[in-house]
Amino acid sequence: MVNGPACYKAAVPTAIDLPARADVAIIGGGFAGCATAWALAARGVPAVILEREPELGRYASGRGAGLGRQLVEDDATSALAIRGAALLRARFAAAWTETGGLLGFDDPARAAEYTARAERFAIGHAVLDRAAVLARWPAFTDLPVAVAVHVPTDGVIDARALLGALAAEARIVYEAPVVGAADGRIQTARGALLARVVVDAAGAWAGAATGDPPLEAYKRHLFVLEAAAPPGAPYLWHLGAEELYVRAEGPHLLVSPCDRVVTAPADQQPTPDGDACLAARLRAAPALAGAAVVRRWACQRAFTPDRQMRLGRDPRRPWLVWAAGLGGHGATAAAAVGEVVAGAVLAALG
């Protein structure tokens, strides 16, 4: 048994030494930071990424399940996820596999909200009954699903490939944790850098460098089980009282019990409470209850208090732009987030 995701390390572009000055400095080399660098490069604006680790996406972006889910909790986030998925298909096809997605619900009224959202955004979908869900995922005989929304254009994202592609043209300073930022001057463990614009894309650590209130961080466990997904099955994300998601992972099954434990930003490690939560969720799939765990790991997700991504210029500090609070939707929305933040950076540069 091995702890940790299979593709833990992202591709590592060529590192640079810390420059004394830069037009744009981005704190953090996860999806938000790399996507901002990608979008800026496309607009002819170079940026320097300051990454605290010797690799990209170590704490959140490289540890997710890679579910390309377009319909999410609200319209604003769904718009970013839908645009991000379109960019994945068009610009980052090597990182995208279209599998389709099933969003399951205990409550038909909540399913109706998602159906209405799909119609507003012109996202192709179908409403399926319980029997149709079980036909695709027969192991989940006891899942309390009443209805599901099938989105054929959802998919699965290779996080390593996506991070590498987004950062392909970026200049990255590795092992440069940022300890402070004010008026464009960034202090790192490797020295100081003066930037015209600073983008805070530090994930769960966003705001720490500037002394802003911290985001809300949550720990979640993921598991790969020695079991096979049904051939061609879309991923299943049950959004009921006992939330879980499941998808194929090569010859095995990736499952998350969608546990939600408040945490401080950290290198999250799996703990026994995650196994207990998985066991509780797998009561919905008795046939999987005895499946061996091939791998287990933990990730963290960061949210703003209002659960909306914090993207754009800071209202009080003209040198600061935010790319934070992606709330677990970073992989799908990354490229769209990069576009939005790049626009704010260009405005700040004047």
C-alpha positions as a printed NumPy array, in Angstrom:
array([[  0.   ,   0.   ,   0.   ],
       [  1.364,   3.413,  -1.027],
       [  0.342,   6.839,   0.187],
       [  0.139,   9.672,  -2.314],
       [ -1.366,  10.29 ,  -5.751],
       [  0.07 ,   8.461,  -8.71 ],
       [  1.119,  11.613, -10.583],
       [  2.374,  13.643,  -7.643],
       [  5.034,  15.706,  -9.41 ],
       [  4.174,  18.145, -12.143],
       [  6.489,  18.637, -15.082],
       [  9.274,  21.003, -14.025],
       [ 10.111,  23.807, -16.473],
       [ 13.57 ,  25.355, -16.403],
       [ 14.194,  27.23 , -13.165],
       [ 15.66 ,  30.724, -12.969],
       [ 17.407,  32.68 , -10.25 ],
       [ 15.431,  35.282,  -8.368],
       [ 15.509,  38.537, -10.362],
       [ 15.705,  41.89 ,  -8.638],
       [ 12.754,  43.289, -10.61 ],
       [  9.817,  42.075, -12.654],
       [  6.758,  43.622, -14.204],
       [  4.599,  40.797, -12.818],
       [  5.391,  38.406,  -9.976],
       [  3.025,  35.541,  -9.206],
       [  3.042,  33.959,  -5.763],
       [  2.329,  30.245,  -6.161],
       [  2.869,  27.638,  -8.874],
       [ -0.452,  25.814,  -8.729],
       [ -3.272,  25.985, -11.254],
       [ -4.128,  29.629, -10.539],
       [ -0.549,  30.864, -10.764],
       [  0.454,  28.809, -13.8  ],
       [ -2.758,  29.661, -15.654],
       [ -2.193,  33.36 , -14.99 ],
       [  1.351,  33.077, -16.353],
       [  0.012,  31.235, -19.422],
       [ -2.663,  33.85 , -20.117],
       [ -0.192,  36.702, -19.646],
       [  2.326,  35.063, -21.992],
       [ -0.41 ,  34.785, -24.624],
       [ -0.834,  38.557, -24.285],
       [  2.87 ,  39.252, -24.582],
       [  3.474,  39.907, -20.884],
       [  6.157,  37.799, -19.15 ],
       [  5.715,  36.912, -15.496],
       [  7.861,  35.359, -12.781],
       [  6.313,  32.604, -10.657],
       [  7.586,  32.292,  -7.084],
       [  7.041,  28.706,  -5.933],
       [  7.798,  27.66 ,  -2.381],
       [  8.536,  24.029,  -3.336],
       [ 10.965,  22.371,  -5.803],
       [  7.996,  21.345,  -7.981],
       [  4.671,  22.695,  -9.184],
       [  1.261,  21.941,  -7.706],
       [  2.489,  20.03 ,  -4.702],
       [ -0.228,  20.791,  -2.132],
       [ -3.543,  21.066,  -3.96 ],
       [ -3.284,  21.274,  -7.744],
       [ -1.322,  18.024,  -8.   ],
       [ -3.506,  16.08 ,  -5.566],
       [ -7.053,  16.376,  -6.818],
       [ -9.156,  13.805,  -8.632],
       [ -8.99 ,  15.709, -11.919],
       [-12.737,  15.724, -12.457],
       [-13.688,  18.119, -15.234],
       [-17.046,  19.131, -13.805],
       [-18.746,  22.088, -15.508],
       [-21.959,  22.499, -13.486],
       [-21.173,  23.49 ,  -9.919],
       [-22.787,  25.221,  -6.96 ],
       [-23.5  ,  28.65 ,  -8.452],
       [-23.646,  30.436, -11.777],
       [-20.444,  32.467, -11.386],
       [-18.274,  29.437, -10.676],
       [-20.064,  27.372, -13.327],
       [-19.319,  30.064, -15.918],
       [-15.597,  29.791, -15.142],
       [-15.687,  25.984, -15.155],
       [-17.547,  25.905, -18.477],
       [-15.115,  28.347, -20.1  ],
       [-12.177,  26.467, -18.573],
       [-13.423,  23.154, -19.953],
       [-13.805,  24.716, -23.403],
       [-10.197,  25.918, -23.253],
       [ -9.055,  22.495, -22.093],
       [-10.676,  20.883, -25.115],
       [ -9.331,  23.518, -27.512],
       [ -5.861,  24.322, -26.125],
       [ -4.91 ,  21.502, -23.762],
       [ -6.388,  18.418, -25.38 ],
       [ -3.489,  16.236, -24.216],
       [ -4.592,  16.839, -20.616],
       [ -8.305,  16.197, -21.237],
       [-10.303,  12.979, -21.622],
       [-14.007,  13.354, -22.263],
       [-15.745,  10.724, -20.151],
       [-19.012,  12.427, -19.332],
       [-20.152,  13.043, -15.791],
       [-23.072,  11.99 , -13.634],
       [-24.214,  14.338, -10.883],
       [-26.427,  12.384,  -8.486],
       [-28.958,  13.853,  -6.055],
       [-31.037,  12.65 ,  -3.133],
       [-33.29 ,  15.691,  -3.565],
       [-35.023,  16.167,  -6.941],
       [-35.439,  19.88 ,  -6.199],
       [-31.682,  20.325,  -6.068],
       [-31.308,  18.383,  -9.293],
       [-33.786,  20.798, -10.865],
       [-31.515,  23.7  ,  -9.888],
       [-28.639,  22.092, -11.769],
       [-30.837,  21.324, -14.756],
       [-31.922,  24.959, -14.889],
       [-28.271,  26.038, -14.695],
       [-27.395,  23.71 , -17.573],
       [-30.178,  25.257, -19.633],
       [-29.066,  28.81 , -18.838],
       [-25.543,  28.02 , -19.988],
       [-26.647,  25.857, -22.934],
       [-24.797,  22.81 , -21.595],
       [-26.036,  19.576, -23.126],
       [-27.445,  17.277, -20.45 ],
       [-29.962,  14.583, -19.708],
       [-31.96 ,  13.851, -16.567],
       [-31.656,  10.215, -15.524],
       [-33.637,   8.199, -13.023],
       [-32.193,   5.908, -10.366],
       [-32.303,   2.847, -12.615],
       [-30.232,   4.621, -15.269],
       [-27.609,   5.584, -12.68 ],
       [-27.338,   2.006, -11.421],
       [-27.092,   0.729, -14.979],
       [-23.883,   2.77 , -15.301],
       [-22.577,   2.124, -11.777],
       [-24.137,  -1.191, -10.684],
       [-21.936,  -1.554,  -7.593],
       [-23.728,   1.371,  -5.905],
       [-26.891,  -0.546,  -5.175],
       [-27.552,   1.279,  -1.887],
       [-26.702,   4.793,  -3.025],
       [-29.657,   7.004,  -2.053],
       [-29.861,   8.634,  -5.48 ],
       [-33.273,   9.728,  -6.692],
       [-32.252,  11.472,  -9.886],
       [-29.091,  12.441, -11.756],
       [-27.969,  14.962, -14.339],
       [-25.744,  13.5  , -17.056],
       [-23.333,  15.952, -18.714],
       [-21.749,  14.19 , -21.728],
       [-19.069,  16.889, -22.218],
       [-17.606,  16.576, -18.725],
       [-14.323,  14.716, -18.419],
       [-11.145,  13.864, -16.538],
       [ -8.037,  16.071, -16.401],
       [ -4.405,  14.983, -16.212],
       [ -3.184,  17.501, -13.635],
       [  0.486,  16.885, -14.348],
       [  0.078,  17.454, -18.071],
       [ -2.053,  20.554, -17.537],
       [  0.346,  22.182, -15.085],
       [  3.253,  21.475, -17.38 ],
       [  1.453,  22.96 , -20.382],
       [  0.333,  26.066, -18.503],
       [  3.849,  26.658, -17.187],
       [  5.676,  25.797, -20.4  ],
       [  6.685,  29.409, -21.094],
       [  6.841,  30.606, -17.505],
       [  9.927,  31.744, -15.636],
       [  9.838,  29.954, -12.29 ],
       [ 11.859,  30.513,  -9.154],
       [ 11.62 ,  27.322,  -7.112],
       [ 12.158,  26.984,  -3.364],
       [ 11.316,  30.65 ,  -2.867],
       [  8.668,  30.837,  -0.137],
       [  7.26 ,  34.347,   0.158],
       [  7.315,  35.762,   3.674],
       [  5.981,  39.234,   2.978],
       [  4.683,  41.576,   0.288],
       [  3.967,  45.312,   0.443],
       [  3.846,  48.009,  -2.238],
       [  5.104,  45.547,  -4.829],
       [  8.174,  44.531,  -2.85 ],
       [  8.19 ,  40.794,  -2.2  ],
       [ 10.442,  39.265,   0.413],
       [ 11.299,  35.604,  -0.145],
       [ 13.603,  33.142,   1.552],
       [ 15.95 ,  33.686,  -1.408],
       [ 15.945,  37.485,  -1.318],
       [ 13.751,  40.387,  -2.414],
       [ 12.019,  41.186,  -5.692],
       [ 10.309,  44.434,  -6.712],
       [  7.318,  43.985,  -9.029],
       [  4.945,  46.452, -10.635],
       [  2.113,  43.963, -10.049],
       [  1.945,  41.072,  -7.585],
       [ -0.54 ,  38.241,  -8.129],
       [ -1.433,  36.288,  -5.005],
       [ -2.123,  32.764,  -6.264],
       [ -0.864,  31.019,  -3.143],
       [ -3.767,  28.613,  -2.742],
       [ -4.622,  27.911,   0.89 ],
       [ -1.847,  30.352,   1.877],
       [ -3.368,  33.262,  -0.08 ],
       [ -3.28 ,  36.439,   1.976],
       [ -0.495,  35.278,   4.274],
       [  2.159,  37.409,   2.562],
       [  0.073,  40.579,   2.803],
       [ -1.422,  40.014,   6.258],
       [ -4.956,  39.522,   4.941],
       [ -7.482,  37.281,   6.717],
       [ -6.828,  33.63 ,   5.842],
       [ -9.031,  31.617,   3.549],
       [-11.014,  28.666,   4.872],
       [ -9.047,  25.49 ,   4.226],
       [-10.455,  21.964,   4.278],
       [ -8.776,  18.598,   4.101],
       [-10.155,  15.785,   1.925],
       [ -9.071,  12.172,   1.405],
       [ -8.793,  10.269,  -1.868],
       [ -8.296,   6.546,  -2.403],
       [ -7.497,   4.202,  -5.248],
       [ -9.151,   0.819,  -4.737],
       [ -8.285,  -2.543,  -6.201],
       [-11.52 ,  -2.678,  -8.146],
       [-12.492,  -1.821, -11.703],
       [-14.91 ,   0.794, -12.979],
       [-17.589,  -0.343, -15.428],
       [-16.253,   0.042, -18.989],
       [-16.946,   3.491, -20.384],
       [-18.716,   4.731, -17.261],
       [-18.833,   8.494, -16.714],
       [-17.508,   9.725, -13.424],
       [-20.155,   9.739, -10.693],
       [-20.353,  12.61 ,  -8.214],
       [-23.163,  12.109,  -5.736],
       [-24.171,  15.479,  -4.286],
       [-26.402,  14.081,  -1.586],
       [-26.212,  14.038,   2.194],
       [-23.41 ,  11.45 ,   2.029],
       [-21.355,  12.997,  -0.748],
       [-18.827,  10.952,  -2.704],
       [-17.272,  10.773,  -6.124],
       [-15.851,   7.876,  -8.09 ],
       [-14.175,   7.388, -11.451],
       [-11.921,   4.99 , -13.3  ],
       [ -8.198,   5.268, -12.54 ],
       [ -6.538,   3.011, -15.085],
       [ -7.473,  -0.556, -14.102],
       [ -8.565,   0.619, -10.654],
       [-11.171,   2.827,  -9.019],
       [-10.567,   6.303,  -7.594],
       [-12.964,   7.198,  -4.785],
       [-13.289,  10.132,  -2.431],
       [-15.699,  10.161,   0.5  ],
       [-15.726,  13.968,   0.156],
       [-14.838,  14.433,   3.802],
       [-14.527,  18.031,   4.879],
       [-12.232,  18.667,   7.841],
       [-11.201,  22.206,   8.742],
       [ -7.433,  22.466,   8.586],
       [ -4.528,  24.847,   8.58 ],
       [ -2.694,  25.093,   5.246],
       [ -0.139,  22.286,   5.217],
       [  1.3  ,  19.293,   3.423],
       [ -1.807,  17.213,   4.127],
       [ -1.287,  13.559,   4.995],
       [ -3.874,  10.762,   5.193],
       [ -5.218,   9.908,   8.622],
       [ -7.46 ,   7.117,   9.977],
       [-10.542,   9.34 ,   9.983],
       [-10.358,   9.346,   6.184],
       [-10.476,   5.545,   6.085],
       [-13.441,   5.593,   8.455],
       [-15.288,   8.064,   6.239],
       [-14.545,   5.948,   3.172],
       [-15.909,   2.837,   4.901],
       [-19.086,   4.727,   5.786],
       [-19.588,   5.931,   2.214],
       [-18.931,   2.49 ,   0.736],
       [-21.962,   1.166,   2.563],
       [-23.671,   2.459,  -0.582],
       [-21.648,  -0.064,  -2.613],
       [-21.497,  -3.344,  -0.657],
       [-19.587,  -5.033,  -3.476],
       [-16.684,  -2.606,  -2.904],
       [-16.573,  -2.868,   0.87 ],
       [-13.734,  -5.4  ,   0.861],
       [-11.678,  -3.828,  -1.93 ],
       [ -8.035,  -3.292,  -0.992],
       [ -6.655,   0.23 ,  -0.907],
       [ -3.9  ,   0.596,  -3.503],
       [ -3.124,   4.238,  -2.635],
       [ -4.428,   6.871,  -0.296],
       [ -3.624,  10.546,   0.031],
       [ -5.07 ,  13.849,   1.226],
       [ -5.552,  17.195,  -0.462],
       [ -6.715,  20.614,   0.674],
       [ -9.226,  23.028,  -0.782],
       [ -9.415,  26.74 ,  -0.01 ],
       [-12.512,  28.937,   0.024],
       [-13.351,  32.583,   0.544],
       [-16.036,  33.275,   3.167],
       [-18.686,  33.836,   0.458],
       [-17.506,  30.776,  -1.555],
       [-16.82 ,  32.929,  -4.623],
       [-13.389,  32.873,  -6.223],
       [-11.353,  35.963,  -5.383],
       [-10.148,  37.091,  -8.799],
       [ -9.027,  40.563,  -9.826],
       [ -7.542,  43.763,  -8.495],
       [ -7.45 ,  44.491,  -4.803],
       [ -9.641,  47.555,  -4.105],
       [ -7.136,  49.117,  -1.678],
       [ -3.751,  48.16 ,  -3.125],
       [ -3.248,  48.985,  -6.818],
       [ -0.185,  46.749,  -7.049],
       [ -2.035,  43.602,  -5.88 ],
       [ -4.174,  41.197,  -7.919],
       [ -5.897,  38.114,  -6.511],
       [ -6.164,  34.609,  -7.976],
       [ -7.396,  32.74 ,  -4.919],
       [-10.204,  30.723,  -3.378],
       [-10.731,  28.302,  -6.251],
       [-12.563,  25.936,  -3.892],
       [-11.559,  22.663,  -5.52 ],
       [-12.486,  23.753,  -9.049],
       [ -8.964,  24.759, -10.052],
       [ -8.304,  22.041, -12.612],
       [-11.451,  22.646, -14.653],
       [-11.55 ,  26.43 , -14.328],
       [ -7.796,  27.093, -14.468],
       [ -7.484,  28.49 , -17.963],
       [-10.561,  30.688, -17.531],
       [ -9.224,  31.928, -14.194],
       [ -5.965,  32.76 , -15.934],
       [ -7.806,  34.827, -18.539],
       [ -9.697,  36.816, -15.907],
       [ -6.655,  37.458, -13.764],
       [ -4.484,  38.357, -16.749],
       [ -7.043,  40.981, -17.71 ],
       [ -6.82 ,  42.464, -14.224],
       [ -3.015,  42.444, -14.371],
       [ -3.018,  44.289, -17.696],
       [ -5.352,  46.91 , -16.207],
       [ -3.042,  47.299, -13.218],
       [ -0.006,  47.686, -15.467],
       [ -1.838,  50.408, -17.356]])
